[in-house]
Amino acid sequence: MNFVLRGALAASAALAVAACGQQEPDAVGSAQDAASVPVGQTSATVMGSNMVSAYVPNAAMGDMYEIQAADIALERSQNAQIRELAQMIKADHTAASAAMKPLAAQAAPDVEIPAELDQRRQGLIDNLRSASAEAFDRTWIDQQVAAHQEALTLHRGFSDNTDAPALAEHARTVTPKIEAHLQGAERLQSAL
């Protein structure tokens, strides 16, 4: 486990350092977003899908990130398909977040639901906000594909957890919507 996590962190650090040497803000943001992918997947696979104490904050932050990213897309994108997907993502992740809170409080009262994004996800939001108008749609859709792949890994992995059956049921319930978001994002990614 430590080896996998260290490898993902090393890859992320290397990409971030490489990005710092580039001049274009969109290129730096893209490299930072790409560096985020292995860290998120590793976290979802290794910790989040196995421990209630990791699943709850990761699922909550995933929903929080998706809601904020959708708001930014609704504000900045002129693409009707992106706006439609962003609206669906916002509605579904808002509902998922509301549904999870009482389940988490009951199953894991000692696990705090975060009130703000972690540094990695805040970096993704910052990159969305700073993306040029020309690069925004591509940046948003690339982030959505990666974030929904990570979310699927997290929720599918936790769906058979026997320590918190109500949370495992929640993971099973949200998975089809996350799959639909991912399929929509992948279609748009191919079209851009």
Buried (B, 14 or more C-beta within 10 A) or exposed (E): EEEEBEEBBEBBEEBBEBBEEEEEEBBBBBBBBBBBBBBBBBBBBBBBBBBBBBBBBBBBBBBBBBBBBBBBBBEBBEBEBBBEBBEBBBEBBBEBBEBBBEBBEEBBEEBEBEEEBBEBBBBBBEBBEBBEEEBBBBBBBBBBBBBBBBBBBBBBBBBEBEEBEEBBEBBBBBBEBBBBBBEBBBEBBEEE
